[in-house]
Each structure stands twice: as C-alpha cells, then as structure tokens.
Amino acid sequence: MTKLQRLFDEQGQSPWLDNLRRGWITGGELQAWVDRGIRGITSNPSIFQKAMGTGDDYDQQLTELAGQSIDDAYWALVVRDIEDALRILRPVHDGSDGHDGYVSVEVAPALARDTDGTIAAARELHERIAEPNLYVKIPGTAEGIPAIRQMIAEGHSINVTLIFALDRYEEVMEAYLSGLEAYDGDLHPVSSVASFFVSRVDTEVDRRLDEIGTPEALDLRGKAAVAQARVAYDLFGSTFSGPRWEALAARGARAQRPLWASTSTKNPAYPDTLYVDSLIGPETVNTVPDATLDAFERHGAVARTLDADPAAAKAVLAAVEAVGVDLDDVGRRLEEEGVAAFEKAFDELLGTLGDKAEQLGA
C-alpha cells in the first residue's frame, strides 16, 4: 500500500494531484497516479499555461480548430483534457459514492470581480461538461461569494478557490450552507470543497516578520500558514455540526471539505513536505504538485496532525498579530496577488496559443 493510499484508508484524507497535462492522459501517467492513490485532480490557468505553452501535445487539435478565436480554441483544448481526466477519475467517483474522483476546471480569471459573469460562466461549463464528477472553480472573492451560493442553489458542484483568510472562509461556508438550503432537489449529488491556500501565507507573513526583525517576530517564521489552516479546520468542525447542519444532512447533504492548496514548500529552508505532513486529518483534501507527492512517498509521515492542538494554533496567530502582522491585510494582499497571477498566466497563454496557431497555419 502506498502512502497516498494510506492517507485515505488510515486518516480519511483524500490526496489529489495539483497538475494536469495532455501527455499524462495519453501516456498513462495520470492513470498511474490514480493507481498510486490519487483521488482527484485540480487545474488552474497557471497549470494549463505550463502544459500548453511547451511541446507539441496540443498542436494537432489546435490545427483542427483553425478559424476559431484563440479564446474559443483555449476552452476547446481545456475541455478535452478535463473530459479525458473525468473519464479516468470516474471509477474513483463511482466507487466512493461521489466522495472523490473530481476534476476541477476554473472559470476565466478575469471574472474574479464579476458576480454575474462568474455565474454565467460556471453554469455554461457545467452544461458543456455534464459529468457528475466535475468541479467548476470559483474564486472566493467578495464578488465570488454570491456566485457560489447561486451555483449550489442550482445543484452544481463547486470548488471554491483562492481562500487566504479565516473571515472569507466563514463566508464561503455560509454561501454553501445557504445554497443547499435554497436547493429543492436531492442534496446528495451536490458537492463542494473550499480551497484554502497555505504556503503563500507563510511567504507573505515571513516577509513581514523579517521586516519587523525582532527576535519574537523571527521566531514565528514558518508557523502562520499551518496554524491558520488548523484554525480553519476547527471552524469547519463547528460549522458542519449542530441543528442547522443536521437538517441538511438529513436531506443527503455532504459537508464542504476543506482543501489544502498551494502545498509545495516555497522556502527551501523548510521541509519539502511541511504542508502535507502538518495538515493530515479526516474529511479533508490535500491537492499536491507531483514533485511534492513524490517527496511525501519517499519520506513523509502518515499520521493525524491537523487537530492535535487547536488552542496552540490560535496562539500562534495571536502571537503573529501581537508582533505587528495584520493577518486581515495579508489575506487581502494574497487574494489580489492570486487573482492577478491567474489573469497574467491566462493572458500569456492566449498569446502563446496565438503564436502557435500562426506557426501551424491555423
């Protein structure tokens, strides 16, 4: 049994792969990851930029799409990859009664501040790729919150992405609950995860701690991200319990699992499996880049760590605030940077595809 399989069998955590490319689909690597224990796939504009921007895996289809706009061609390329990945993951979905086996595709990043545009795009993707194991990703921005509620109220499954702060996470969970309450159909097929970005929190908090420079501040480096995720898990437990949740669960509702995203270590001084080893707990997902998954298989530890001491996690966040780091401001900055990074990757990819199409005579 692999460590990825043990994560689910022994700890109740679902390991997902944070990467997707056509060569893995056609070459069998994606199926091999599933055989090793991967239970879902996430994608985003940056991932597709890396996949489509190099090599020739997409050239034939791009040539076949001659005459279409580059934007339409991009979505045609993406949809084919997503549909093929959905097919590979479908046995996991069916075998787990819809618990896992999901593949995520994100709405265009330019819609992150456009509620109505996000609703229309998410609805169109669910209609275009009408598979039960599809997650459409909607950013957890202020404008994304009503779109999340609306999609859940229509019975669509959603991956809420780009969550960096606890207050926004609470808004995301409320949108999910109120969306379920508004939906008058069978709640069992409706699913959602809330993607809490982890490593980028440490990157930004550590930068501010270094600027403060006191011994107390420097001693807190590398601690904020894990602590915040652990406090988020505590909020998850309290939200998905009690009379309100029990009424929804009686109608077949599933809890919106926390998903740990951005879990590769950005600081080489930290262990390369820090954001995997430290965040293991039941009813969670960790979506991990392939290099970090390989590292976890080599020397990661399969043990429940996520909820060992919620009070200690809260104390770390209080200490970070006490030395002068405004965590609310950290969350706002990271959200803005995250949206901008995905927009930049998307625009650069469209430019690359345009150049390729011209070279191919398409």
N, C-alpha and C positions, 0 to 999 in steps of 0.2 A: 504493500500500500504506500502510495506517495504521500509526502507531507501535505500536498494540496488536498488530497482525498481525506486525510486525517483531520484537516481543518474543519471540514464539513461533518464528517462522521463522529468525531470526538468533541468538537467545540461548537458546532452549529453555525459556523461562519462560512459564507459562500465566497470562494476565491473566483474573481472574474479577471479577464485579460483586458488590459487597457491598451489595445492596439488592434489594428485590422488592416490587412493589405491583400490585394488580389492574389499575389504569388503564394501566400499562405493557404488561400482557399483552393487554388488549382493544384498546388504541390503537396497537399496533405498535411501541412504543418498545423493548420487550425484544428483539424480532426485529432491530430496527435496531442495538442494541448487539452482538448476535451477528454481524451483518454487518460491524461495525467491527472485530471481532476478539476479543470476549469469548468465553471458552471454558468458563465455569461460573458458577454463582450461589450465593451464600451468604445465609442469612437467620438471624435470631435474634429473641427476644421483643421487643427494642427496635425492630427494623425493622418488625415487624408492629404494634407499638403506634403507630408513626408512620403506617403505611399505613391501618390500620383506624380509628384514632381521629379522623380528619378526613374530610370529604367524604362522598359517598353511594355509593361504588363497591360497598360490601358490603351496602347496605340491602335490596336485593331478596332476596338469599339469606338474610339474617338473618330477614326476614319469613317466608320459606318454612320456616325452622327453628323456628317457633313451637311451644312445648310441650317443646322440649329444654332441658336445663340450659345455662347460659351457658358452662360449661366444654366441654360437648359441641359447642355451637354454634361456639365458637372453633376447635376442631380441625376441624370441617367446613369452615369458611372457609379455614383454613390448607391443608388437604389439597387443596381445589380449586385454590388458587394454585400449590401445589407440583406437582400433576399437570399443570397447563397449562404451567408452566415446564419441566417434564421433557420434555413433548412438543416444545417449541420447541428445547430443547438436544439432543434425541435424535440429530439428524443429526451434530452435533459428536461425540457419544459413539461412534456407529457408524463415522464416518469416521476416528476416531483409534484404533480398536480398543480402546475403553474407557479410553483415557488421560485424556480430558477429557469435557466435556459433562455434568458432575454438577450437581445441585441439592441443597442441604443444608437439612435441617429439624432443629430441636433438640428433644430431649425436654424435658418441663416442667422449668423451672429449680429447682423445689422438690425435685427428685430428685438434686441435685448431691452430696448426702451419703448417698445411699441406693443401695447397690450392687444389691440385688435389685430394687428399684423401677425402676432405670435399665435393667437387663437386660430386665425385662418390657415396659417402655415402648418400648425400642428394637426389640425383637422384634415388638411389635404394629404399630409404624409400618412396618417392613419388610414385614409381612404385608398391611397395609392399602394400602400404596402399593408394589405388587410390580413395580417397574421397575428395570432394571439400572443406571440412572444416578442412583439415589437414594443420597445420603449421609445417614445419621442422625448428628446431632451429639451427642457425649457429652462432658461436661466432663472435663478432665484433672485431676480432683481425686484424692486418695488413694483415695476410695471409687469413683471412676470407672475406675481402672486395671483392676481385675478384671472390670468390665463390658465394657471394651474388649476384653480378651483373650477373654472368652466370646463376644462377638458375632463377632469374627474367626474363632474356632474353629468357629462355626456357618456360616461362609461369607458373613457380611453385610459390606457396605462401610460404613466409619465415618469421619466427620470428627471428630477429637479436638480440642476447642476449649478456650479459656481456659488456654493454657500460657504461663507467665510466667517460668519458671526453668529453668536447664540441667539440674539434677538431676531435675526432674519430666519434662523432655523425654526424658531417658535411660530413665526408667521407662515412658514411653509407647511408645518404640521397642521396648523389651523385651516389652511386652504384645502388640504387633503381631507380633513375630517368634515368640513362644511360641504365640500364637493360630494363626498359619499352620502351625506345626509340629503342632498338635493337630488341624487340619482334615484329614480324609482324602479330601476331594474335589479337584476341579480347582481349582488356586490362581489360575488366570489371571483369572477374573471377580471375584476378591476385590480390593478397592482401599481405600486409606486415605490421608488426609492428616493432618498434625499441625500444628494452627493455633497458631503462635507469635505472641502479641500483642506489638506493637512500640511504638507511640507512648506507650502508658500507662507503659511502663518509664521513658522519659525524663521523663514528667510527675512520677513519684514520685521518681526519682533526683535530678532537678534540684531538687525541693523540699528534699530532704535536703542537697544540695550548697549551696544558698542558706543553709540554717540553719548549716552549718559556716562558710561565709563567707570562708575563706582564699583567697588568690589561686590556689593549686594546685587547690582544690575548684572554684572558679568557672570555671576554665579547662576543666573537664571537662563542663560543661553541654552537653547535646545530643549526647553521644557514646556514652552507655552502651547505648542501645537498638540502634543499628546494630551496635555491637561485639558485643553478646550474640547477635544474630541471625547474625552472621558466624561466631561460635564454634559456634553451633548447627549451621550448615551444615557446618562441619568435622567435627562429631560425626556428622552424617548420612552423610558420605562414608566415615568409618571404620566405621560400624555396618553399612552396606549394601555390604560388601565382605568378602572372606575366605571361608574354607571354610563357615562356618555359612550365610551368605547365599547362597553359590553353590549349596549343596544345595537351598535353597528356590527359587532362580531356575530351577534345572533342572526343577522341578516346575511352572513357569509363574508363580511369584510376581512381583508388582510391588513395587518399593520404595515405602515410605511417604514421599511427598514432603513436605518442609517447606512450610507455607503461611504466608505473612506476612499477619497480620491486624492490624486497628486501625492502618491505614497512612495515615489522614488526619493532617495535622500539627496538633497541639493548641496549640502555641506559635506565635503569629503572627510571632515573630522568626525562625523557621526557614523555609527554603524550603518551599513547599506541596507539592513533590514529593520531599521529602527521603527518605521511606521507600519510594519507588518507585525513584528513581534509584540509591540506595545499595545496593539489595538485588537486583540483577539477576544471575541465574545459572541454569545448566541444571538441569533436574529439580526445579524449584520452582514454586510457585504464589504469586501476589500477589493477594489479594482486596481490591478498592479501591472506596471510595464513588464515586458517579458524578461528583461535583464534582472530586475529585482525578484521576479518569480524564480528564476534560476538560482539567484543568490540565496533565497529562502530555502529552496530544496537542498542546497549544499550545507548551510549552517544555521538556518532559522530554527526557532524553538516553538513547538506546538504546545501551547499552554494558555489557559484563560488568564488574561491580564487586564482586560478592559475595565472591569468594575471592581478591582481589588480594593480601592480606597477612594471613593468619590470625594470625601472631605479633603483629602490631600490634594486632589486635582483642583478643587475650588480654592484651596490655599495658595497654590502656585499662581493661579490667575490673579488672586488678590495681591500677591507679592509683586507681580509684574506691574499691575496698576499702581501700587504704592511707590515704586521707584520712578514712576513718571511716564509709563507707556499707556496711551489711551487705546484700549482694545477696540472700542467702537470705531475710532478713526482708522485703526488697522484694517478692520473689516471693510469699511467704505473704500479705502485705497485699493485693497486687493480686488474688490469687486470691479472697480473701474479698470484696473490693470488687466484683469482676466477677460473682461468684455473686449477691451482694446486689442489684446493679444489674439483672440479668436478672430476678430474682424480683420486684423492685419494678415493673419495666416490665410483667411478666406480670400482676401483681395489678391494676395501674392499668388495663390494657387490658380485663381481665374486668369491671371496674367500668364502664368506658366502654361496653362492649358491652351490659351490663345496662341502662344508662340508655337507650341507643339502642333496644334491644328494647322497653322500656316506651313510649318515644315512638312507635314504629312499631306499637304494639298487639300485639307479638309476645311 
